[in-house]
Amino acid sequence: MPRLTARFWVDAYLARLRVYDIPAFVVAHGDDTGGAVLVKLATLDGNAVLFQKSFDLMSGARTWVEMTRGPEAEVDASVARQRGFDPDLWVIEVEDRQGRHLLHEDGLA
């Protein structure tokens, strides 16, 4: 099964978030075709969670996993380190007090 381009997935994700009135922003624009995507969820209370897509060796599935969680400044530092390793990386920041990110919904998972 062919994979979606990173740009196509990001555009679809932002559109889905808009449907639920969840603000989201492209913080770092990675490679349009093959760039990996990080999603930072800022809960607007000084904390954040960072998600990345990971490959599960047991099932062969690609799933969203929590990379780090804690004070927003620490999560931002983790993002900066990842960007240092991978300049093609996309970073999407989602802002939602309720902690909604929609990553596990059909079509986004």
The first five atom37 places (N, CA, C, CB, O) and aatype in JSON, in Angstrom:
{
  "aatype": [12, 14, 1, 10, 16, 0, 1, 13, 17, 19, 3, 0, 18, 10, 0, 1, 10, 1, 19, 18, 3, 9, 14, 0, 13, 19, 19, 0, 8, 7, 3, 3, 16, 7, 7, 0, 19, 10, 19, 11, 10, 0, 16, 10, 3, 7, 2, 0, 19, 10, 13, 5, 11, 15, 13, 3, 10, 12, 15, 7, 0, 1, 16, 17, 19, 6, 12, 16, 1, 7, 14, 6, 0, 6, 19, 3, 0, 15, 19, 0, 1, 5, 1, 7, 13, 3, 14, 3, 10, 17, 19, 9, 6, 19, 6, 3, 1, 5, 7, 1, 8, 10, 10, 8, 6, 3, 7, 10, 0],
  "atom_mask": [
    [1, 1, 1, 1, 1],
    [1, 1, 1, 1, 1],
    [1, 1, 1, 1, 1],
    [1, 1, 1, 1, 1],
    [1, 1, 1, 1, 1],
    [1, 1, 1, 1, 1],
    [1, 1, 1, 1, 1],
    [1, 1, 1, 1, 1],
    [1, 1, 1, 1, 1],
    [1, 1, 1, 1, 1],
    [1, 1, 1, 1, 1],
    [1, 1, 1, 1, 1],
    [1, 1, 1, 1, 1],
    [1, 1, 1, 1, 1],
    [1, 1, 1, 1, 1],
    [1, 1, 1, 1, 1],
    [1, 1, 1, 1, 1],
    [1, 1, 1, 1, 1],
    [1, 1, 1, 1, 1],
    [1, 1, 1, 1, 1],
    [1, 1, 1, 1, 1],
    [1, 1, 1, 1, 1],
    [1, 1, 1, 1, 1],
    [1, 1, 1, 1, 1],
    [1, 1, 1, 1, 1],
    [1, 1, 1, 1, 1],
    [1, 1, 1, 1, 1],
    [1, 1, 1, 1, 1],
    [1, 1, 1, 1, 1],
    [1, 1, 1, 0, 1],
    [1, 1, 1, 1, 1],
    [1, 1, 1, 1, 1],
    [1, 1, 1, 1, 1],
    [1, 1, 1, 0, 1],
    [1, 1, 1, 0, 1],
    [1, 1, 1, 1, 1],
    [1, 1, 1, 1, 1],
    [1, 1, 1, 1, 1],
    [1, 1, 1, 1, 1],
    [1, 1, 1, 1, 1],
    [1, 1, 1, 1, 1],
    [1, 1, 1, 1, 1],
    [1, 1, 1, 1, 1],
    [1, 1, 1, 1, 1],
    [1, 1, 1, 1, 1],
    [1, 1, 1, 0, 1],
    [1, 1, 1, 1, 1],
    [1, 1, 1, 1, 1],
    [1, 1, 1, 1, 1],
    [1, 1, 1, 1, 1],
    [1, 1, 1, 1, 1],
    [1, 1, 1, 1, 1],
    [1, 1, 1, 1, 1],
    [1, 1, 1, 1, 1],
    [1, 1, 1, 1, 1],
    [1, 1, 1, 1, 1],
    [1, 1, 1, 1, 1],
    [1, 1, 1, 1, 1],
    [1, 1, 1, 1, 1],
    [1, 1, 1, 0, 1],
    [1, 1, 1, 1, 1],
    [1, 1, 1, 1, 1],
    [1, 1, 1, 1, 1],
    [1, 1, 1, 1, 1],
    [1, 1, 1, 1, 1],
    [1, 1, 1, 1, 1],
    [1, 1, 1, 1, 1],
    [1, 1, 1, 1, 1],
    [1, 1, 1, 1, 1],
    [1, 1, 1, 0, 1],
    [1, 1, 1, 1, 1],
    [1, 1, 1, 1, 1],
    [1, 1, 1, 1, 1],
    [1, 1, 1, 1, 1],
    [1, 1, 1, 1, 1],
    [1, 1, 1, 1, 1],
    [1, 1, 1, 1, 1],
    [1, 1, 1, 1, 1],
    [1, 1, 1, 1, 1],
    [1, 1, 1, 1, 1],
    [1, 1, 1, 1, 1],
    [1, 1, 1, 1, 1],
    [1, 1, 1, 1, 1],
    [1, 1, 1, 0, 1],
    [1, 1, 1, 1, 1],
    [1, 1, 1, 1, 1],
    [1, 1, 1, 1, 1],
    [1, 1, 1, 1, 1],
    [1, 1, 1, 1, 1],
    [1, 1, 1, 1, 1],
    [1, 1, 1, 1, 1],
    [1, 1, 1, 1, 1],
    [1, 1, 1, 1, 1],
    [1, 1, 1, 1, 1],
    [1, 1, 1, 1, 1],
    [1, 1, 1, 1, 1],
    [1, 1, 1, 1, 1],
    [1, 1, 1, 1, 1],
    [1, 1, 1, 0, 1],
    [1, 1, 1, 1, 1],
    [1, 1, 1, 1, 1],
    [1, 1, 1, 1, 1],
    [1, 1, 1, 1, 1],
    [1, 1, 1, 1, 1],
    [1, 1, 1, 1, 1],
    [1, 1, 1, 1, 1],
    [1, 1, 1, 0, 1],
    [1, 1, 1, 1, 1],
    [1, 1, 1, 1, 1]
  ],
  "atom_positions": [
    [[0.85, -1.18, 0.0], [0.0, 0.0, 0.0], [0.89, 1.24, 0.0], [-0.97, 0.0, 1.23], [1.79, 1.35, 0.84]],
    [[0.68, 2.17, -0.92], [1.51, 3.37, -0.96], [1.26, 4.26, 0.25], [1.26, 4.15, -2.25], [0.15, 4.35, 0.76]],
    [[2.32, 4.91, 0.68], [2.2, 5.84, 1.8], [1.83, 7.23, 1.3], [3.53, 5.89, 2.6], [2.18, 7.63, 0.2]],
    [[1.1, 7.95, 2.14], [0.77, 9.33, 1.82], [2.01, 10.2, 1.97], [-0.37, 9.85, 2.74], [2.89, 9.89, 2.78]],
    [[2.08, 11.26, 1.21], [3.18, 12.2, 1.42], [2.98, 12.91, 2.75], [3.28, 13.23, 0.25], [1.85, 13.03, 3.24]],
    [[4.06, 13.39, 3.32], [3.97, 14.09, 4.6], [3.08, 15.33, 4.46], [5.37, 14.49, 5.09], [2.26, 15.61, 5.34]],
    [[3.24, 16.06, 3.38], [2.46, 17.29, 3.17], [0.96, 16.99, 3.11], [2.91, 17.99, 1.88], [0.16, 17.72, 3.69]],
    [[0.59, 15.93, 2.39], [-0.82, 15.55, 2.28], [-1.38, 15.21, 3.65], [-0.98, 14.36, 1.31], [-2.48, 15.64, 4.0]],
    [[-0.63, 14.42, 4.45], [-1.1, 14.03, 5.78], [-1.24, 15.25, 6.68], [-0.14, 13.0, 6.41], [-2.23, 15.38, 7.4]],
    [[-0.27, 16.13, 6.66], [-0.33, 17.34, 7.5], [-1.53, 18.19, 7.13], [0.97, 18.17, 7.35], [-2.26, 18.65, 8.01]],
    [[-1.75, 18.4, 5.84], [-2.91, 19.19, 5.42], [-4.23, 18.55, 5.87], [-2.91, 19.36, 3.89], [-5.13, 19.25, 6.33]],
    [[-4.33, 17.23, 5.75], [-5.54, 16.52, 6.19], [-5.71, 16.62, 7.7], [-5.49, 15.05, 5.76], [-6.82, 16.81, 8.19]],
    [[-4.61, 16.5, 8.44], [-4.67, 16.59, 9.9], [-5.14, 17.98, 10.35], [-3.3, 16.28, 10.51], [-6.01, 18.1, 11.22]],
    [[-4.57, 19.01, 9.76], [-4.98, 20.38, 10.12], [-6.45, 20.61, 9.78], [-4.1, 21.41, 9.39], [-7.16, 21.28, 10.54]],
    [[-6.91, 20.07, 8.65], [-8.32, 20.22, 8.28], [-9.22, 19.52, 9.3], [-8.57, 19.65, 6.87], [-10.26, 20.06, 9.68]],
    [[-8.83, 18.33, 9.74], [-9.63, 17.59, 10.73], [-9.69, 18.37, 12.04], [-9.04, 16.18, 10.97], [-10.75, 18.45, 12.66]],
    [[-8.58, 18.93, 12.47], [-8.57, 19.71, 13.71], [-9.47, 20.93, 13.59], [-7.13, 20.15, 14.05], [-10.15, 21.29, 14.55]],
    [[-9.49, 21.58, 12.43], [-10.35, 22.75, 12.22], [-11.81, 22.39, 12.39], [-10.11, 23.36, 10.84], [-12.59, 23.19, 12.9]],
    [[-12.21, 21.2, 11.95], [-13.6, 20.75, 12.09], [-14.03, 20.78, 13.56], [-13.78, 19.31, 11.51], [-15.18, 21.1, 13.87]],
    [[-13.11, 20.47, 14.46], [-13.39, 20.44, 15.9], [-12.99, 21.73, 16.6], [-12.68, 19.27, 16.54], [-12.99, 21.8, 17.83]],
    [[-12.65, 22.76, 15.83], [-12.21, 24.06, 16.37], [-11.04, 23.9, 17.34], [-13.37, 24.75, 17.09], [-10.99, 24.54, 18.39]],
    [[-10.09, 23.05, 16.96], [-8.87, 22.86, 17.75], [-7.75, 23.59, 17.01], [-8.53, 21.33, 17.95], [-7.4, 23.21, 15.9]],
    [[-7.19, 24.64, 17.63], [-6.12, 25.39, 16.96], [-4.87, 24.53, 16.78], [-5.77, 26.65, 17.75], [-4.47, 23.79, 17.67]],
    [[-4.25, 24.65, 15.6], [-3.01, 23.94, 15.32], [-2.2, 24.75, 14.32], [-3.29, 22.5, 14.77], [-2.75, 25.46, 13.47]],
    [[-0.88, 24.64, 14.43], [0.02, 25.44, 13.62], [1.19, 24.58, 13.15], [0.52, 26.66, 14.4], [1.65, 23.69, 13.87]],
    [[1.67, 24.86, 11.95], [2.9, 24.23, 11.48], [4.04, 25.06, 12.05], [2.95, 24.15, 9.89], [4.24, 26.21, 11.66]],
    [[4.78, 24.48, 12.96], [5.91, 25.17, 13.61], [7.18, 24.97, 12.79], [6.11, 24.64, 15.05], [8.02, 25.87, 12.71]],
    [[7.32, 23.8, 12.17], [8.47, 23.52, 11.3], [7.97, 22.76, 10.08], [9.58, 22.7, 12.06], [7.33, 21.72, 10.21]],
    [[8.26, 23.29, 8.91], [7.85, 22.69, 7.65], [8.97, 21.77, 7.18], [7.52, 23.79, 6.56], [10.05, 22.23, 6.81]],
    [[8.69, 20.47, 7.2], [9.69, 19.5, 6.79], [9.6, 19.19, 5.31], [0.0, 0.0, 0.0], [8.99, 19.93, 4.54]],
    [[10.22, 18.09, 4.92], [10.2, 17.65, 3.54], [8.77, 17.28, 3.14], [11.16, 16.44, 3.33], [8.09, 16.56, 3.86]],
    [[8.32, 17.77, 2.0], [6.94, 17.55, 1.57], [6.6, 16.09, 1.31], [6.66, 18.35, 0.34], [5.46, 15.68, 1.51]],
    [[7.56, 15.32, 0.86], [7.24, 13.94, 0.51], [7.56, 12.95, 1.61], [7.97, 13.56, -0.73], [6.72, 12.11, 1.94]],
    [[8.75, 13.02, 2.18], [9.16, 11.97, 3.11], [9.46, 12.41, 4.51], [0.0, 0.0, 0.0], [9.94, 11.6, 5.31]],
    [[9.19, 13.64, 4.85], [9.52, 14.11, 6.19], [8.68, 13.44, 7.27], [0.0, 0.0, 0.0], [7.48, 13.23, 7.1]],
    [[9.32, 13.1, 8.38], [8.59, 12.57, 9.53], [7.83, 13.72, 10.2], [9.57, 11.88, 10.55], [8.14, 14.89, 9.98]],
    [[6.82, 13.37, 11.01], [5.98, 14.38, 11.64], [5.98, 14.18, 13.15], [4.53, 14.32, 11.09], [5.77, 13.08, 13.64]],
    [[6.22, 15.27, 13.88], [6.03, 15.3, 15.33], [4.81, 16.16, 15.6], [7.3, 15.85, 16.08], [4.6, 17.18, 14.94]],
    [[4.01, 15.76, 16.58], [2.85, 16.55, 16.98], [3.03, 16.9, 18.45], [1.5, 15.78, 16.74], [3.11, 16.02, 19.31]],
    [[3.08, 18.21, 18.72], [3.18, 18.7, 20.09], [1.79, 19.16, 20.52], [4.23, 19.85, 20.22], [1.18, 20.0, 19.86]],
    [[1.3, 18.61, 21.62], [0.02, 19.01, 22.18], [0.3, 19.9, 23.38], [-0.85, 17.78, 22.57], [0.79, 19.42, 24.41]],
    [[-0.01, 21.17, 23.27], [0.13, 22.12, 24.37], [-1.24, 22.27, 25.03], [0.67, 23.52, 23.87], [-2.21, 22.65, 24.39]],
    [[-1.3, 21.96, 26.33], [-2.57, 22.02, 27.04], [-2.83, 23.39, 27.67], [-2.61, 20.94, 28.12], [-3.78, 23.56, 28.43]],
    [[-1.97, 24.35, 27.35], [-2.14, 25.76, 27.74], [-2.11, 25.96, 29.25], [-3.44, 26.29, 27.18], [-2.64, 26.95, 29.76]],
    [[-1.51, 25.03, 29.97], [-1.31, 25.18, 31.42], [0.17, 25.08, 31.77], [-2.12, 24.11, 32.2], [0.54, 24.83, 32.91]],
    [[1.01, 25.27, 30.73], [2.46, 25.18, 30.94], [3.02, 23.8, 30.65], [0.0, 0.0, 0.0], [4.23, 23.59, 30.74]],
    [[2.16, 22.85, 30.29], [2.59, 21.49, 30.02], [2.31, 21.13, 28.56], [1.9, 20.5, 30.95], [1.52, 21.77, 27.88]],
    [[3.0, 20.07, 28.11], [2.82, 19.63, 26.73], [3.18, 18.15, 26.63], [3.68, 20.47, 25.76], [3.83, 17.58, 27.51]],
    [[2.74, 17.56, 25.53], [3.04, 16.16, 25.21], [3.51, 16.14, 23.76], [1.79, 15.22, 25.43], [2.95, 16.83, 22.91]],
    [[4.54, 15.34, 23.48], [5.07, 15.23, 22.13], [4.83, 13.82, 21.61], [6.58, 15.59, 22.08], [5.17, 12.84, 22.27]],
    [[4.22, 13.72, 20.41], [3.92, 12.43, 19.8], [4.73, 12.26, 18.52], [2.42, 12.31, 19.51], [5.02, 13.22, 17.81]],
    [[5.09, 11.01, 18.25], [5.72, 10.67, 16.99], [5.14, 9.36, 16.47], [7.26, 10.56, 17.14], [4.64, 8.55, 17.25]],
    [[5.19, 9.17, 15.18], [4.72, 7.93, 14.58], [5.85, 6.92, 14.68], [4.27, 8.14, 13.08], [6.99, 7.2, 14.33]],
    [[5.51, 5.74, 15.17], [6.5, 4.7, 15.39], [6.06, 3.41, 14.73], [6.73, 4.48, 16.9], [4.87, 3.16, 14.56]],
    [[7.02, 2.6, 14.35], [6.76, 1.31, 13.71], [6.82, 0.23, 14.78], [7.79, 1.03, 12.57], [7.82, 0.08, 15.47]],
    [[5.73, -0.53, 14.91], [5.67, -1.63, 15.87], [6.2, -2.88, 15.19], [4.19, -1.84, 16.4], [5.57, -3.4, 14.26]],
    [[7.36, -3.37, 15.64], [7.98, -4.54, 15.01], [7.15, -5.81, 15.15], [9.35, -4.77, 15.62], [7.2, -6.68, 14.29]],
    [[6.39, -5.91, 16.23], [5.58, -7.12, 16.46], [4.4, -7.22, 15.49], [5.07, -7.14, 17.89], [4.13, -8.29, 14.93]],
    [[3.7, -6.11, 15.29], [2.5, -6.15, 14.45], [2.72, -5.61, 13.04], [1.39, -5.36, 15.11], [1.93, -5.88, 12.14]],
    [[3.79, -4.85, 12.85], [4.03, -4.22, 11.56], [3.25, -2.94, 11.36], [0.0, 0.0, 0.0], [3.32, -2.32, 10.3]],
    [[2.5, -2.55, 12.37], [1.67, -1.34, 12.28], [2.49, -0.1, 12.63], [0.45, -1.45, 13.21], [3.47, -0.16, 13.38]],
    [[2.06, 1.02, 12.07], [2.64, 2.32, 12.44], [1.63, 2.99, 13.36], [2.96, 3.23, 11.16], [0.47, 3.17, 12.98]],
    [[2.06, 3.36, 14.55], [1.16, 3.94, 15.54], [1.77, 5.21, 16.13], [0.84, 2.92, 16.67], [2.99, 5.4, 16.11]],
    [[0.9, 6.06, 16.65], [1.37, 7.26, 17.33], [1.73, 6.9, 18.77], [0.28, 8.39, 17.29], [0.93, 6.29, 19.48]],
    [[2.92, 7.28, 19.18], [3.38, 7.01, 20.54], [3.82, 8.32, 21.19], [4.54, 5.98, 20.54], [4.25, 9.26, 20.53]],
    [[3.7, 8.35, 22.51], [4.13, 9.51, 23.27], [5.66, 9.48, 23.38], [3.47, 9.54, 24.68], [6.24, 8.5, 23.85]],
    [[6.28, 10.54, 22.94], [7.73, 10.65, 22.97], [8.22, 11.24, 24.28], [8.23, 11.49, 21.8], [9.17, 10.75, 24.89]],
    [[7.55, 12.3, 24.71], [7.9, 12.95, 25.97], [6.69, 13.74, 26.46], [9.14, 13.87, 25.8], [5.79, 14.08, 25.69]],
    [[6.71, 14.02, 27.75], [5.62, 14.77, 28.39], [6.23, 15.57, 29.53], [4.46, 13.81, 28.9], [7.17, 15.12, 30.18]],
    [[5.68, 16.75, 29.77], [6.15, 17.54, 30.91], [5.99, 19.02, 30.66], [0.0, 0.0, 0.0], [5.16, 19.44, 29.85]],
    [[6.8, 19.82, 31.36], [6.73, 21.26, 31.15], [6.99, 21.6, 29.68], [7.74, 21.99, 32.05], [7.85, 21.0, 29.03]],
    [[6.25, 22.57, 29.18], [6.33, 22.89, 27.75], [7.75, 23.24, 27.31], [5.4, 24.05, 27.44], [8.15, 22.89, 26.2]],
    [[8.51, 23.92, 28.15], [9.89, 24.27, 27.79], [10.74, 23.02, 27.57], [10.52, 25.16, 28.88], [11.59, 23.01, 26.68]],
    [[10.53, 21.99, 28.37], [11.29, 20.74, 28.2], [10.87, 20.01, 26.93], [11.09, 19.82, 29.42], [11.7, 19.44, 26.23]],
    [[9.59, 20.04, 26.63], [9.1, 19.42, 25.39], [9.66, 20.17, 24.19], [7.55, 19.39, 25.35], [10.06, 19.56, 23.2]],
    [[9.69, 21.5, 24.26], [10.26, 22.31, 23.18], [11.74, 21.99, 22.98], [10.08, 23.8, 23.47], [12.22, 21.94, 21.85]],
    [[12.46, 21.76, 24.08], [13.88, 21.4, 23.98], [14.04, 20.05, 23.28], [14.53, 21.35, 25.38], [14.98, 19.86, 22.5]],
    [[13.15, 19.12, 23.56], [13.18, 17.82, 22.89], [12.93, 17.98, 21.39], [12.13, 16.87, 23.5], [13.58, 17.33, 20.57]],
    [[11.98, 18.84, 21.03], [11.71, 19.11, 19.61], [12.95, 19.69, 18.95], [10.5, 20.07, 19.46], [13.31, 19.29, 17.84]],
    [[13.59, 20.64, 19.61], [14.8, 21.27, 19.05], [15.9, 20.23, 18.82], [15.31, 22.39, 19.99], [16.59, 20.27, 17.8]],
    [[16.07, 19.3, 19.76], [17.08, 18.25, 19.59], [16.73, 17.38, 18.38], [17.18, 17.36, 20.87], [17.6, 17.05, 17.57]],
    [[15.46, 17.0, 18.26], [15.04, 16.17, 17.13], [15.26, 16.9, 15.81], [13.57, 15.78, 17.27], [15.68, 16.29, 14.83]],
    [[14.97, 18.19, 15.77], [15.18, 18.98, 14.55], [16.66, 19.06, 14.21], [14.59, 20.39, 14.7], [17.03, 19.16, 13.04]],
    [[17.52, 19.03, 15.24], [18.96, 19.03, 15.0], [19.42, 17.77, 14.29], [0.0, 0.0, 0.0], [20.36, 17.81, 13.5]],
    [[18.77, 16.65, 14.58], [19.1, 15.38, 13.94], [18.46, 15.25, 12.56], [18.66, 14.21, 14.82], [19.04, 14.64, 11.66]],
    [[17.28, 15.84, 12.4], [16.5, 15.64, 11.19], [15.9, 16.96, 10.7], [15.39, 14.61, 11.43], [14.81, 17.34, 11.13]],
    [[16.59, 17.66, 9.81], [16.06, 18.95, 9.33], [14.82, 18.8, 8.45], [17.13, 19.68, 8.55], [14.14, 19.8, 8.17]],
    [[14.5, 17.58, 8.0], [13.3, 17.36, 7.17], [12.05, 17.11, 8.01], [13.52, 16.18, 6.24], [10.99, 16.8, 7.46]],
    [[12.16, 17.24, 9.3], [11.09, 16.93, 10.24], [10.01, 18.01, 10.25], [11.66, 16.77, 11.64], [10.31, 19.21, 10.28]],
    [[8.76, 17.58, 10.21], [7.62, 18.47, 10.4], [7.32, 18.55, 11.89], [6.37, 17.98, 9.58], [7.44, 17.55, 12.6]],
    [[6.92, 19.72, 12.37], [6.45, 19.86, 13.74], [5.12, 20.61, 13.7], [7.5, 20.61, 14.64], [5.04, 21.74, 13.22]],
    [[4.09, 19.95, 14.21], [2.75, 20.55, 14.29], [2.46, 20.8, 15.76], [1.65, 19.61, 13.63], [2.62, 19.9, 16.59]],
    [[2.04, 22.01, 16.1], [1.66, 22.32, 17.48], [0.15, 22.45, 17.56], [2.35, 23.63, 17.97], [-0.47, 23.26, 16.85]],
    [[-0.43, 21.65, 18.43], [-1.87, 21.66, 18.68], [-2.07, 22.28, 20.05], [-2.48, 20.21, 18.61], [-1.37, 21.94, 21.0]],
    [[-3.03, 23.2, 20.16], [-3.31, 23.85, 21.44], [-4.74, 23.51, 21.86], [-3.12, 25.41, 21.34], [-5.71, 23.91, 21.21]],
    [[-4.85, 22.77, 22.96], [-6.19, 22.39, 23.42], [-6.15, 22.11, 24.92], [-6.71, 21.16, 22.65], [-5.45, 21.21, 25.37]],
    [[-6.92, 22.88, 25.67], [-6.98, 22.7, 27.13], [-7.52, 21.33, 27.53], [-7.86, 23.78, 27.75], [-7.18, 20.81, 28.59]],
    [[-8.36, 20.73, 26.67], [-8.95, 19.43, 26.96], [-8.02, 18.27, 26.6], [-10.26, 19.28, 26.22], [-8.32, 17.12, 26.9]],
    [[-6.89, 18.57, 25.96], [-5.94, 17.53, 25.6], [-6.3, 16.74, 24.36], [0.0, 0.0, 0.0], [-5.82, 15.63, 24.17]],
    [[-7.16, 17.31, 23.51], [-7.56, 16.61, 22.29], [-6.49, 16.79, 21.21], [-8.94, 17.12, 21.78], [-6.0, 17.9, 20.99]],
    [[-6.14, 15.71, 20.54], [-5.19, 15.78, 19.44], [-5.67, 14.98, 18.23], [-3.83, 15.27, 19.88], [-5.15, 15.17, 17.13]],
    [[-6.63, 14.1, 18.4], [-7.3, 13.33, 17.35], [-6.4, 12.34, 16.62], [-7.89, 14.27, 16.35], [-6.82, 11.78, 15.6]],
    [[-5.19, 12.1, 17.09], [-4.26, 11.24, 16.37], [-4.71, 9.79, 16.27], [-2.92, 11.29, 17.02], [-4.27, 9.07, 15.38]],
    [[-5.56, 9.35, 17.17], [-5.97, 7.96, 17.16], [-7.31, 7.73, 16.42], [-6.09, 7.45, 18.58], [-7.85, 6.63, 16.43]],
    [[-7.82, 8.8, 15.79], [-9.06, 8.67, 15.02], [-8.8, 8.01, 13.67], [-9.71, 10.04, 14.82], [-7.7, 8.08, 13.13]],
    [[-9.84, 7.39, 13.14], [-9.74, 6.76, 11.81], [-9.23, 7.79, 10.79], [-11.12, 6.18, 11.36], [-9.65, 8.95, 10.79]],
    [[-8.34, 7.35, 9.94], [-7.8, 8.21, 8.91], [-6.56, 8.97, 9.33], [0.0, 0.0, 0.0], [-5.82, 9.46, 8.49]],
    [[-6.32, 9.07, 10.63], [-5.13, 9.77, 11.12], [-4.16, 8.84, 11.82], [-5.54, 10.88, 12.05], [-2.96, 9.12, 11.91]],
    [[-4.67, 7.74, 12.31], [-3.84, 6.8, 13.09], [-2.77, 6.14, 12.23], [-4.71, 5.73, 13.73], [-1.99, 5.33, 12.73]]
  ]
}
